[in-house]
Amino acid sequence: MNRNEFAWRRQHLLRIMGEGSIAILPAKQISKRNRDNEYPYRPNSDFWYLSGFPEPEAVLVLVPGREHGEYILFCRERDVQIERWSGSVAGQDGAVERYGADDSFPIADIDDILPGLLENRTQVYYTMGREQGFDQQLIGWINQLRGKARAGIHIPDNIIALDHLLHEMRLIKSAAEIKLMRHAARISAQAHCRAMKACRPGLREYQIEAELLHEFVYHGCRSPAYSSIVAGGKNACILHYIDNQDRLKNNDLLLIDAGAEHQNYASDITRTFPVNGKFRRTQKALYNVVLAAQQAAIARIKPGNHWNEPHEAAIEVITEGLVKLGLLKGKIATLVRNEAYKPFFMHRTGHWLGMDVHDVGEYKIGDSWRVLEPGMVMTVEPGIYIPAGSKGVDKKWWSIGIRIEDDILVTKTGCEVLSAGVPKTVEEIEALMQESGL
């Protein structure tokens, strides 16, 4: 992403903060996987959003009105011996020249420098509770300043949640962000198509997962946006199934919920299809109910409508479909009001999408559902799940789990399906799988 994008975000935040304030945002710490082995490092999304800085052991500081520059980045110093083992780091010069900092200091010097930046500031914007070790450092610096009160040093009166300001900014995507998300969705769509073509009875779920990961990494998306769900048969009725170990059986459905991450932006796509390439009658009947619910929900996404309208549309269609199939009995309005659909559809129809797969941003403003605006990105993912042993349900429906999910951008005139590259009608899916020889 262009360096100017990060600079614009910082300037916007500085204007909101106003004179007399300071924002402090530490990078996420490195996590150990096991002895002498670390998880691949991914920056905290808020930290990356403002800095584009990819290294751990860093702290971003914004000081409105500071004479020598408003953006300060504390980070690791360069060390030739360490870099021979772990790779090069930006250092102080790189933080300024490559990442746009006005000033940069060694992270080892933060205890000497940051208390001085806090002096005579009225409020601190900070993400309290996210990095508990750093919380204690910040409290220590403020207490240190209290000892200088007789010398006329003023200490901050308030610590204000930085998260709230940042998350409102992150909710509306810029043109540059949308471009990255389109790319992530396109690669994810290709991966889902590859998985459909590769699917065969007798394969293991993890072998299909391998097809997804190959497509992600081959196109430069080095990580999935979340743990991939590859759930055959009864496993599809487990909403967050990630074991991905079982063998795929003839006549079962396979539910895949997987998305690539591109430059720290997520995609999130779910498709459900027959392992052998041909839907059985019961599977097709339930699938078409879910598809109709998704189409009804997407039709409600446009500026001026509120967040919950797509969910309400999906619930109505699913309830009506379950009645037609004999899985529910009664009047549609009464069943919806009593939430009779919940044994079969127990989750929300979507969530915000962005740098985090379940992205930031409030869903309600006060007591009212948020109104949709251009630049918001959300998922639409209705489903029906009927585990084996479901009481009062004919056995022909047992062990069927279906979810269909797409990534949707709110536009000025309606919406755009970013993940449209994956087939999702029964006919399209069967045709694609027949191309692979099924």
KEROSE-864065 format. One record per residue (C-alpha): residue in three letters; chain; x, y, z. Coordinates in steps of 0.05 Angstrom, whole numbers, plus 5000, padded with zeros to 4 digits. Layout:
N
r	c	x	y	z
ALA	A	X	Y	Z
...
This chain:
438
r	c	x	y	z
MET	A	5000	5000	5000
ASN	A	5024	5070	4984
ARG	A	5060	5105	5041
ASN	A	5015	5166	5032
GLU	A	4955	5123	5053
PHE	A	4985	5112	5122
ALA	A	5005	5186	5127
TRP	A	4933	5208	5112
ARG	A	4906	5162	5167
ARG	A	4954	5190	5218
GLN	A	4937	5262	5199
HIS	A	4863	5247	5204
LEU	A	4873	5218	5273
LEU	A	4916	5276	5295
ARG	A	4861	5325	5275
ILE	A	4810	5286	5315
MET	A	4855	5282	5377
GLY	A	4870	5357	5379
GLU	A	4924	5397	5415
GLY	A	4947	5376	5483
SER	A	4937	5301	5471
ILE	A	4983	5243	5456
ALA	A	4969	5174	5425
ILE	A	5011	5114	5443
LEU	A	5004	5047	5406
PRO	A	5052	4989	5418
ALA	A	5062	4934	5367
LYS	A	5041	4864	5384
GLN	A	5093	4820	5418
ILE	A	5124	4759	5386
SER	A	5089	4694	5406
LYS	A	5126	4629	5419
ARG	A	5100	4567	5384
ASN	A	5145	4520	5423
ARG	A	5218	4517	5445
ASP	A	5263	4561	5402
ASN	A	5207	4570	5351
GLU	A	5161	4629	5340
TYR	A	5095	4638	5305
PRO	A	5101	4678	5240
TYR	A	5095	4750	5261
ARG	A	5035	4791	5239
PRO	A	5028	4862	5265
ASN	A	4968	4883	5307
SER	A	4917	4909	5257
ASP	A	4910	4978	5290
PHE	A	4985	4987	5292
TRP	A	4992	4967	5219
TYR	A	4934	5012	5199
LEU	A	4971	5074	5223
SER	A	5043	5055	5208
GLY	A	5051	5000	5156
PHE	A	5110	4980	5199
PRO	A	5120	4904	5199
GLU	A	5168	4893	5257
PRO	A	5156	4873	5330
GLU	A	5187	4912	5389
ALA	A	5160	4978	5364
VAL	A	5117	5034	5392
LEU	A	5080	5087	5352
VAL	A	5070	5155	5384
LEU	A	5030	5213	5355
VAL	A	5038	5282	5387
PRO	A	4995	5337	5356
GLY	A	5033	5403	5349
ARG	A	5102	5375	5368
GLU	A	5154	5422	5340
HIS	A	5202	5368	5315
GLY	A	5149	5325	5282
GLU	A	5084	5294	5304
TYR	A	5098	5221	5287
ILE	A	5150	5184	5328
LEU	A	5168	5110	5320
PHE	A	5208	5072	5371
CYS	A	5238	5009	5341
ARG	A	5297	4962	5342
GLU	A	5367	4987	5326
ARG	A	5406	4956	5270
ASP	A	5456	4903	5292
VAL	A	5497	4866	5239
GLN	A	5509	4805	5282
ILE	A	5435	4795	5300
GLU	A	5413	4810	5228
ARG	A	5457	4753	5203
TRP	A	5410	4706	5241
SER	A	5342	4740	5236
GLY	A	5345	4785	5175
SER	A	5351	4860	5167
VAL	A	5310	4910	5206
ALA	A	5291	4981	5189
GLY	A	5328	5015	5245
GLN	A	5321	5089	5259
ASP	A	5339	5112	5189
GLY	A	5292	5062	5157
ALA	A	5235	5083	5202
VAL	A	5241	5154	5176
GLU	A	5260	5142	5103
ARG	A	5217	5080	5088
TYR	A	5159	5086	5137
GLY	A	5149	5161	5142
ALA	A	5165	5174	5215
ASP	A	5185	5246	5232
ASP	A	5230	5219	5287
SER	A	5254	5151	5308
PHE	A	5289	5127	5371
PRO	A	5315	5059	5394
ILE	A	5263	5019	5431
ALA	A	5314	5008	5486
ASP	A	5312	5083	5501
ILE	A	5236	5088	5509
ASP	A	5239	5093	5586
ASP	A	5284	5154	5579
ILE	A	5245	5190	5524
LEU	A	5171	5174	5528
PRO	A	5158	5204	5598
GLY	A	5182	5271	5570
LEU	A	5132	5266	5513
LEU	A	5076	5256	5565
GLU	A	5094	5319	5602
ASN	A	5040	5373	5601
ARG	A	4994	5331	5558
THR	A	4921	5333	5581
GLN	A	4899	5265	5554
VAL	A	4929	5200	5530
TYR	A	4897	5159	5474
TYR	A	4915	5087	5487
THR	A	4890	5015	5479
MET	A	4888	4995	5552
GLY	A	4887	4919	5565
ARG	A	4913	4895	5498
GLU	A	4987	4891	5517
GLN	A	4986	4884	5593
GLY	A	5061	4889	5601
PHE	A	5060	4956	5565
ASP	A	5001	4978	5608
GLN	A	5046	4974	5668
GLN	A	5101	5014	5633
LEU	A	5052	5069	5617
ILE	A	5025	5072	5688
GLY	A	5097	5074	5713
TRP	A	5114	5133	5668
ILE	A	5053	5172	5691
ASN	A	5070	5157	5764
GLN	A	5141	5180	5750
LEU	A	5114	5247	5726
ARG	A	5072	5255	5789
GLY	A	5136	5264	5827
LYS	A	5152	5326	5785
ALA	A	5086	5361	5801
ARG	A	5122	5412	5847
ALA	A	5166	5431	5788
GLY	A	5104	5451	5750
ILE	A	5099	5389	5707
HIS	A	5028	5372	5689
ILE	A	5008	5299	5680
PRO	A	4952	5273	5635
ASP	A	4883	5275	5668
ASN	A	4851	5222	5624
ILE	A	4867	5158	5588
ILE	A	4819	5152	5529
ALA	A	4805	5090	5488
LEU	A	4844	5097	5423
ASP	A	4807	5036	5396
HIS	A	4742	5074	5388
LEU	A	4771	5127	5343
LEU	A	4812	5079	5302
HIS	A	4756	5029	5292
GLU	A	4709	5082	5266
MET	A	4763	5100	5216
ARG	A	4775	5028	5196
LEU	A	4701	5014	5185
ILE	A	4699	5056	5121
LYS	A	4749	5028	5070
SER	A	4789	5072	5024
ALA	A	4799	5059	4950
ALA	A	4867	5029	4966
GLU	A	4838	4982	5018
ILE	A	4782	4960	4971
LYS	A	4834	4943	4918
LEU	A	4871	4898	4967
MET	A	4806	4865	4989
ARG	A	4785	4853	4917
HIS	A	4851	4817	4905
ALA	A	4844	4775	4968
ALA	A	4773	4755	4947
ARG	A	4795	4738	4876
ILE	A	4851	4692	4900
SER	A	4804	4660	4951
ALA	A	4752	4649	4896
GLN	A	4804	4614	4854
ALA	A	4822	4570	4914
HIS	A	4750	4549	4925
CYS	A	4743	4531	4851
ARG	A	4807	4491	4855
ALA	A	4780	4454	4917
MET	A	4715	4437	4881
LYS	A	4754	4409	4822
ALA	A	4801	4369	4866
CYS	A	4747	4338	4910
ARG	A	4737	4263	4908
PRO	A	4706	4211	4954
GLY	A	4760	4179	4995
LEU	A	4805	4240	5002
ARG	A	4819	4269	5071
GLU	A	4793	4338	5090
TYR	A	4865	4362	5099
GLN	A	4881	4343	5027
ILE	A	4828	4392	5004
GLU	A	4855	4443	5053
ALA	A	4923	4434	5020
GLU	A	4892	4454	4953
LEU	A	4866	4518	4984
LEU	A	4933	4535	5016
HIS	A	4971	4521	4952
GLU	A	4928	4571	4914
PHE	A	4935	4623	4969
VAL	A	5011	4619	4974
TYR	A	5023	4610	4899
HIS	A	4991	4678	4888
GLY	A	5029	4713	4944
CYS	A	4979	4707	5001
ARG	A	5026	4675	5051
SER	A	4973	4661	5103
PRO	A	4899	4645	5107
ALA	A	4858	4700	5140
TYR	A	4835	4649	5193
SER	A	4838	4574	5205
SER	A	4805	4541	5145
ILE	A	4742	4500	5157
VAL	A	4740	4438	5112
ALA	A	4681	4399	5139
GLY	A	4653	4337	5106
GLY	A	4585	4306	5122
LYS	A	4566	4312	5195
ASN	A	4626	4357	5210
ALA	A	4591	4413	5171
CYS	A	4542	4418	5229
ILE	A	4599	4441	5274
LEU	A	4603	4516	5260
HIS	A	4677	4525	5275
TYR	A	4703	4456	5256
ILE	A	4778	4460	5241
ASP	A	4804	4389	5254
ASN	A	4802	4375	5179
GLN	A	4821	4302	5189
ASP	A	4764	4258	5166
ARG	A	4756	4220	5101
LEU	A	4706	4248	5051
LYS	A	4648	4201	5037
ASN	A	4608	4190	4974
ASN	A	4539	4224	4977
ASP	A	4561	4273	5032
LEU	A	4567	4348	5026
LEU	A	4632	4385	5038
LEU	A	4629	4454	5071
ILE	A	4691	4498	5061
ASP	A	4698	4564	5098
ALA	A	4765	4593	5078
GLY	A	4796	4659	5056
ALA	A	4865	4686	5039
GLU	A	4897	4746	5072
HIS	A	4931	4796	5025
GLN	A	4975	4850	5055
ASN	A	4938	4841	5121
TYR	A	4869	4846	5090
ALA	A	4821	4787	5096
SER	A	4773	4751	5052
ASP	A	4720	4703	5078
ILE	A	4683	4656	5032
THR	A	4641	4594	5045
ARG	A	4615	4544	4995
THR	A	4580	4477	5004
PHE	A	4581	4425	4950
PRO	A	4573	4349	4940
VAL	A	4635	4307	4949
ASN	A	4617	4266	4888
GLY	A	4596	4325	4845
LYS	A	4521	4313	4847
PHE	A	4471	4340	4898
ARG	A	4421	4290	4926
ARG	A	4348	4312	4927
THR	A	4347	4329	5002
GLN	A	4413	4366	4997
LYS	A	4390	4405	4937
ALA	A	4324	4425	4971
LEU	A	4360	4453	5033
TYR	A	4415	4484	4992
ASN	A	4366	4524	4950
VAL	A	4333	4551	5013
VAL	A	4401	4576	5038
LEU	A	4418	4606	4970
ALA	A	4351	4642	4966
ALA	A	4362	4669	5036
GLN	A	4431	4695	5017
GLN	A	4404	4727	4953
ALA	A	4348	4761	4993
ALA	A	4399	4787	5044
ILE	A	4446	4815	4991
ALA	A	4388	4850	4958
ARG	A	4379	4890	5022
ILE	A	4450	4917	5024
LYS	A	4452	4990	5001
PRO	A	4465	5058	5032
GLY	A	4410	5080	5079
ASN	A	4388	5010	5099
HIS	A	4408	4988	5168
TRP	A	4456	4933	5188
ASN	A	4403	4883	5210
GLU	A	4360	4886	5147
PRO	A	4399	4831	5110
HIS	A	4393	4786	5171
GLU	A	4318	4798	5176
ALA	A	4310	4781	5102
ALA	A	4350	4717	5109
ILE	A	4311	4694	5170
GLU	A	4245	4704	5135
VAL	A	4266	4663	5073
ILE	A	4297	4608	5115
THR	A	4235	4602	5159
GLU	A	4190	4599	5098
GLY	A	4234	4547	5066
LEU	A	4236	4503	5128
VAL	A	4160	4506	5131
LYS	A	4154	4485	5058
LEU	A	4201	4426	5071
GLY	A	4161	4405	5133
LEU	A	4217	4420	5182
LEU	A	4175	4474	5216
LYS	A	4100	4481	5223
GLY	A	4060	4545	5234
LYS	A	4051	4615	5208
ILE	A	4115	4648	5182
ALA	A	4108	4713	5221
THR	A	4096	4675	5287
LEU	A	4154	4628	5275
VAL	A	4200	4686	5260
ARG	A	4177	4724	5322
ASN	A	4188	4662	5366
GLU	A	4255	4647	5334
ALA	A	4232	4577	5315
TYR	A	4287	4575	5262
LYS	A	4343	4577	5313
PRO	A	4353	4501	5320
PHE	A	4371	4502	5246
PHE	A	4402	4572	5237
MET	A	4433	4597	5302
HIS	A	4483	4649	5280
ARG	A	4481	4719	5251
THR	A	4479	4729	5175
GLY	A	4544	4767	5172
HIS	A	4598	4811	5202
TRP	A	4644	4868	5183
LEU	A	4705	4848	5142
GLY	A	4772	4883	5135
MET	A	4840	4875	5166
ASP	A	4809	4826	5215
VAL	A	4762	4773	5189
HIS	A	4712	4793	5242
ASP	A	4730	4866	5233
VAL	A	4721	4925	5279
GLY	A	4664	4975	5280
GLU	A	4601	4982	5320
TYR	A	4538	4947	5296
LYS	A	4493	4994	5335
ILE	A	4495	5068	5348
GLY	A	4461	5076	5415
ASP	A	4401	5030	5412
SER	A	4392	5033	5337
TRP	A	4423	4989	5283
ARG	A	4477	5024	5244
VAL	A	4459	5052	5176
LEU	A	4500	5024	5118
GLU	A	4548	5072	5082
PRO	A	4591	5066	5020
GLY	A	4659	5036	5035
MET	A	4634	4987	5088
VAL	A	4651	4914	5074
MET	A	4611	4858	5104
THR	A	4597	4784	5096
VAL	A	4530	4751	5081
GLU	A	4530	4678	5106
PRO	A	4463	4646	5121
GLY	A	4463	4571	5136
ILE	A	4421	4511	5156
TYR	A	4450	4456	5201
ILE	A	4415	4391	5220
PRO	A	4460	4346	5263
ALA	A	4446	4272	5267
GLY	A	4396	4256	5323
SER	A	4358	4321	5315
LYS	A	4292	4310	5351
GLY	A	4229	4311	5310
VAL	A	4268	4314	5245
ASP	A	4263	4259	5192
LYS	A	4329	4221	5186
LYS	A	4335	4239	5112
TRP	A	4355	4309	5134
TRP	A	4406	4288	5186
SER	A	4481	4306	5180
ILE	A	4468	4361	5129
GLY	A	4504	4427	5142
ILE	A	4501	4482	5090
ARG	A	4529	4553	5090
ILE	A	4539	4601	5032
GLU	A	4581	4663	5046
ASP	A	4605	4721	5003
ASP	A	4643	4786	5015
ILE	A	4600	4848	5000
LEU	A	4623	4920	4989
VAL	A	4571	4974	5001
THR	A	4574	5022	4941
LYS	A	4541	5089	4927
THR	A	4483	5057	4891
GLY	A	4478	4988	4923
CYS	A	4531	4935	4933
GLU	A	4585	4894	4898
VAL	A	4598	4820	4911
LEU	A	4674	4818	4916
SER	A	4675	4741	4917
ALA	A	4630	4731	4856
GLY	A	4683	4687	4823
VAL	A	4660	4624	4859
PRO	A	4600	4585	4831
LYS	A	4542	4579	4879
THR	A	4480	4554	4844
VAL	A	4469	4479	4842
GLU	A	4477	4478	4766
GLU	A	4541	4520	4766
ILE	A	4573	4477	4820
GLU	A	4556	4411	4787
ALA	A	4581	4437	4719
LEU	A	4648	4459	4749
MET	A	4658	4393	4784
GLN	A	4641	4354	4720
GLU	A	4698	4392	4686
SER	A	4746	4357	4733
GLY	A	4720	4288	4711
LEU	A	4671	4273	4767
